[in-house]
C-alpha cells in the first residue's frame, strides 16, 4: 500500500494505492459507491466530503484486474482564515477565525 500527499495548485491531493488484484473499471461505481444496506467506507467518505466542501472536492477510484486500486481525493487548501463549525456539523452557525491571534 502506498500513500502520497501533495499540494496541486489550490488543492491538497491524497492518493492511496495498492497493487493487489483490483476490480474491473466498469464495476467501480457499483462496488464502491452504490446505495445499499452495507455501506462501503468510500460512500461514507464521499458524504463527509460533501458536507465539508460541497461540490469543491474530488473523489476518484481507478482500478483494473491485476493492476490494483488507487483512490484519489482532492480538497481545497485552507487559507489563513479557517471556517469553524462545518466540521462539527454547525453548518449554519459557523464563524470565521484567523489562525493568528
N, C-alpha and C positions, 0 to 999 in steps of 0.2 A: 504494500500500500504506500502511496506517495501523497503528500500534502504540500501544496505550494500556495503561497500568498504573495500577491504583488499589487502595486498601485498601477492602474492603467488610466491615465488622464484623471478624470474626476470620479473614478470608481475604484473600489477595492475588489480585487478578483481573488477568489479562493477556489482551488481545484483539488479534488480528491480523486485519485486514480488507483485502480488495481489491475493486475494482469491475470486475473482468474478467467473463468470460462466465458463470461459475457452473456448477453442476450441478443436476439435478432433486433436490429434497429427498428424494424417495423412493429415491434411489440413494446417499445419503451413506454409510450403513453399509457397503454393498458396496464402494464405491470407496475409502474411506479406512481401513476397519478390518477388512476380510475377511482371513482366514488364507489366504495364498497364497505362492508361492515368491518373487515380487518384493514385498518388504515396503515399504509406504509409511512415510514418516517419522512420521506420526501414530501408527502401530502401535508404533513404537519409543518414541515419547514416552509413550504410554499405559503400556507395560511399565515404563519407568523411573519414572514417577509412582507406579505400583502398588508398586514396590519401595521407594520412599522414603516414601510416605504411606499405604500400604494402601488402605483404602476411603474415606479422608478427603479425596480430591481430586475435582475435576470436570473433565471434558474434553468439550466440546460443539462441534459443527460445524453451522453454518447456511449454506445455500446455495440459490439459486434461479437459474434461467436468466435471464441478462441483469441480474441484481442483484449478482453477485459472491459471495464466500465469506467467512465470518467464523469464526474458531476462537477459542474462549473456554476458558481454563484457570484454574481456581481452586484454590489450595493453601492449607493452613493457615499462618497467620503464626507465626513462631517467637517464643517468649518470651525472657526474659533468659537462660534456660538453653538451650543448643543441644545436640542429640543428635549426638555424634560417632561415626562408624563406619558409619552406614547408607549414606551416600553412597559410601563406599569399599567397600561390599559386605560389611562385617563385621557383619551383622545380629545375630548372637548375641554379639558381643564388644564392642558399643558401650558408651560410658560417657557420663556427663553432665559437662559443663564449663560453668562460668559464664563469661559474656563479660566479667566484671570480675575482674581478677587482683589 
